[in-house]
Amino acid sequence: MIFTIENILLIGSILLFVSIIVARASYRFGVPTLLFFLAIGLLAGSEGLAGIEFDDPAMAKFIGVVSLCFILFSGGLDTNWGSIRPVFWQGFSLSTAGVLLTTVILGLFVWLITDFTIFEGLLLGAIVSSTDAAAVFSVLRSSRMALRSTLRSTLEMESGSNDPMAYVLTITFLTLVTTPAVGAGSMILLFVKQMGIGALAGYIFGVASKHAINRIRLDFVGLYPVLVIALMFITFSATDSIGGNGFLAIYIAAVYLGNQDLIHKRSIIYVFDGLAWLMQIILFLTLGLLVFPSQVLPVMGIGLLISLFLILIARPLSVLISLAPFRMPAGRRLFIGWVGLKGAVPIVFATFPLIAGIDKADMIFNIVFFVSVTSLILQGGLLRYVARLMRVVIPDNLRPVSAIEEFLRGGTKTAMKEIVVPPDSYCVDKKIVDLHIPATVNIAMIKRGNRYIVPGGSTEIKGGDLLIVLADKERSLIPFYECMNLEAPNANLGNTVD
């Protein structure tokens, strides 16, 4: 089947609908949801039931890059800095040294057992070196597992931040394959430049984006997520244009924004969560359409050997080495070593050799596809059993709730207080978002004269306003008075409401 203007929307919407419905099966079988999306793409492809013809690596790369921007940005917004701060260096070591070690160990193995050159082997190793955050947490959710201690934060930090490292290594070794005369010094310089500029630009654009979101007055709430999308792509493209890693930049910018007070933050997080799911579905469907099963079958033998070596040796060994400087129980180290699920990112990176036109590009792409699928099936399918074997699971009802989850959930408030704002108060003419009100307190309503206002982050406090304030407990009103620079009454702080 050939795409036309008349049928592209119909076909696309049907595939999207089927993907969402079929994905519910992942909760029953404990297999990553994204694997179902990939399978639907395969079935709809030129060698599948629907016969949709798609063989455009450049278009697949474009879709992949755009999708990864949304996925990384959404992941960054959901990252609670308070929870990952204690394990930052562990996660950083895994997402940098761990990725590099996986690349080298697997690359050398591929070089030894195939006719690949050393740089081609390292290129293949770099492509499959990162862990897919969406795949990891899809399995954790479907398995309904709560992990002990800071283990979940470590996995979140690693899987959310290791794609930029894998991207830089992929570009580096692809350059060495296509231009062997390039010196090692130039590649090291490229690596440092990509990561350094990417990190710095991400922070700068994050700060600038916060001011843009909170200072630009928009008449419609729905425009704020659109504004954030524009800022996201500006961050990515501007960083890339000056030689930095755009993926790293948008992730760091998103982590910064996710831990700041923003106007309509709840709406922004909701929208990006939905967009991330949409992009994951589109990405896997696209990659499924791009794959020709008849070309994958001849490489299944070598692909299985490479996949097993990656799962059982390269990944665990790289984890043990990169975590050697840190104190951590052996069971947790081994579990992290198992949680190295591959997802869409390796398949997207595998389109780079196709576009570059290197000799073994087709073989690399098909091996990477097979490795990703086997990783999702083996590691994803056995994840819950490995977790129990390593004793890293705690009862779900004892799982600590992250600040982001608490924010989205909007906990029940049990204390209420009516507060009149004096005309000369510090908070007069200031936006609510700039007052840094505690997350446990909400200004539910403002009475201004004869009008009642449902406030948002951009609402300005005026002298004489009557604030109707809700809090989770009465003593939570004390920091509220402090941030508003109002004098707290000595008597009972609030009326308890049932």
RAHULIN-V586447 format. One record per residue. SS is DSSP state (@ for helix, = for strand, . for the rest). PHI is phi as a letter, one per 30 degrees, with the letter a starting at -180 (* if undefined). BURIAL is + if it has 9 or more other C-alpha atoms within 8 Angstrom, else -. Layout:
SS;PHI;BURIAL  SS;PHI;BURIAL
//
This chain:
.;*;-  .;c;-  .;d;-  .;b;-  .;d;-  .;d;-  .;c;-  @;d;+  @;d;-  @;d;-  @;d;-  @;d;-  @;d;-  @;d;-  @;d;+  @;d;+  @;d;-  @;d;-  @;d;+  @;d;-  @;d;-  @;d;-  @;d;+  .;d;+  .;d;-  @;d;+  @;d;+  @;d;-  @;c;-  .;i;+  .;c;+  .;e;+  @;e;+  @;d;+  @;d;+  @;d;+  @;d;+  @;d;+  @;d;+  @;d;+  @;d;+  @;d;+  @;d;+  @;d;+  .;d;+  .;d;+  .;c;+  .;c;+  .;d;-  .;d;+  .;i;+  .;d;+  .;d;+  .;a;-  .;b;-  .;b;-  @;e;+  @;d;-  @;d;-  @;d;+  @;d;+  @;d;-  @;d;+  @;d;+  @;d;+  @;d;-  @;d;+  @;d;+  @;e;+  @;d;+  @;d;+  @;d;+  @;d;+  @;d;+  @;d;+  @;d;+  @;d;+  .;d;+  .;d;+  .;d;+  @;e;-  @;d;-  @;d;+  @;c;+  @;e;-  @;d;-  @;c;+  @;e;+  @;d;-  @;d;+  @;d;+  @;d;+  @;d;+  @;d;+  @;d;+  @;c;+  @;d;+  @;d;+  @;d;+  @;d;+  @;d;+  @;e;+  @;e;+  @;d;+  @;d;+  @;d;+  @;d;+  @;d;+  @;d;+  @;d;+  @;d;+  @;d;-  @;c;-  .;b;-  .;c;-  .;d;+  .;d;-  @;d;+  @;d;+  @;d;+  @;d;+  @;d;+  @;d;+  @;d;+  @;d;+  @;d;+  @;d;+  .;c;+  .;d;+  .;c;+  .;c;+  .;d;+  @;d;+  @;d;-  @;d;+  @;d;+  @;d;-  @;d;+  @;d;+  @;d;+  @;d;+  @;d;+  @;d;+  .;h;-  .;c;+  =;c;+  =;c;+  .;d;+  .;h;-  .;c;+  @;d;+  @;d;+  @;d;+  @;d;+  @;d;+  @;d;+  @;d;+  @;d;+  @;d;+  @;d;+  @;b;+  .;c;+  @;d;+  @;e;+  @;d;+  @;d;+  @;d;+  @;d;+  @;d;+  @;d;+  @;d;-  @;d;+  @;d;+  @;d;+  @;d;+  @;d;+  @;d;+  @;d;-  .;b;-  .;d;-  .;d;-  .;d;+  .;d;-  @;d;-  @;d;-  @;d;-  @;d;+  @;d;-  @;d;-  @;d;+  @;d;+  @;d;-  @;d;+  @;e;+  @;d;+  @;d;+  @;d;+  @;d;+  @;d;+  @;d;+  @;d;+  @;d;+  @;d;+  @;d;+  @;d;+  @;d;+  @;d;+  @;d;-  @;d;+  @;d;+  @;d;-  @;d;-  @;d;+  @;d;+  @;c;-  .;d;-  .;d;-  .;c;-  .;d;-  .;b;-  .;e;-  @;d;-  @;d;+  @;d;+  @;d;+  @;d;-  @;d;+  @;d;+  @;d;-  @;d;-  @;d;+  @;d;+  @;d;+  @;d;-  @;e;+  @;d;+  @;d;+  @;d;+  @;d;+  @;d;+  @;d;-  .;c;-  .;j;+  .;c;+  .;d;+  @;d;+  @;d;+  @;d;+  @;d;+  @;d;+  @;d;+  @;d;+  @;d;+  @;d;+  @;d;+  @;d;+  @;d;+  @;d;+  .;c;+  .;c;-  .;d;+  .;b;+  .;d;+  .;h;+  @;d;-  @;d;-  @;d;-  @;d;+  @;d;+  @;e;-  @;d;+  @;d;+  @;d;+  @;d;-  @;d;+  @;d;+  @;d;+  @;e;-  @;d;+  @;d;+  @;d;+  @;d;+  @;d;+  @;d;+  @;d;+  @;d;+  @;d;+  @;d;+  @;d;+  @;d;+  .;d;+  .;c;+  @;e;-  @;d;-  @;d;-  @;d;+  @;e;-  .;d;-  .;c;+  @;d;+  @;d;-  @;d;-  @;d;+  @;d;+  @;d;-  @;d;+  @;d;+  @;d;+  @;d;+  @;d;+  @;d;+  @;c;+  @;b;+  @;d;+  @;d;+  @;e;+  @;d;+  @;d;+  @;d;+  @;d;+  @;d;-  @;d;+  .;c;+  .;e;-  .;d;-  .;c;-  .;d;-  .;a;-  .;e;-  @;d;-  @;d;+  @;d;+  @;d;+  @;d;+  @;d;+  @;d;+  @;d;+  @;d;+  .;d;+  .;b;+  .;e;+  .;c;+  .;b;+  @;d;+  @;e;+  @;e;+  @;d;+  @;d;+  @;d;+  @;d;+  @;d;+  @;d;+  @;d;+  @;d;+  @;d;-  @;d;-  .;i;-  .;d;+  .;e;-  .;c;-  @;d;+  @;d;-  @;d;-  @;d;+  @;d;+  @;d;+  @;d;+  @;d;+  @;d;+  @;d;+  @;d;+  @;d;+  @;d;+  @;d;+  @;d;+  @;d;+  @;d;+  @;d;-  @;d;+  @;d;+  @;d;+  .;c;-  @;d;+  @;d;+  @;d;-  @;d;+  @;d;+  @;d;+  @;d;-  .;d;+  .;h;-  .;c;+  =;c;+  =;c;+  .;e;-  @;d;-  @;d;-  @;c;-  .;d;+  .;d;-  .;c;-  .;d;-  @;d;-  @;d;+  @;d;-  @;d;+  @;d;+  @;d;-  @;d;-  .;i;-  .;e;-  .;d;-  .;c;+  .;b;+  =;b;+  =;b;+  =;b;+  =;c;-  =;b;-  =;c;-  .;d;+  .;d;-  .;d;-  .;c;-  .;d;+  .;e;-  .;d;+  .;d;+  .;i;-  .;c;+  =;d;+  @;e;+  @;d;+  @;d;-  @;c;+  .;h;-  .;d;+  .;e;-  .;d;-  .;d;-  =;b;+  =;b;+  =;d;+  =;d;+  =;a;+  =;b;+  =;c;+  =;b;+  .;i;-  .;c;-  =;c;-  =;c;-  =;c;-  .;d;-  .;d;+  .;b;-  .;d;+  .;d;+  .;d;-  =;c;+  .;d;+  .;c;+  .;d;+  .;i;+  .;d;+  =;c;+  =;c;+  =;c;+  =;c;+  =;c;+  =;b;+  .;d;+  .;a;+  .;d;+  .;d;-  @;d;+  @;d;+  @;d;+  @;d;-  @;d;+  @;e;+  @;d;+  @;d;+  @;d;+  .;h;+  .;c;+  .;d;-  .;d;-  .;d;-  .;d;-  .;d;-  .;e;-  .;d;+  .;a;-  =;c;-  =;d;-  .;c;-  .;d;-
//
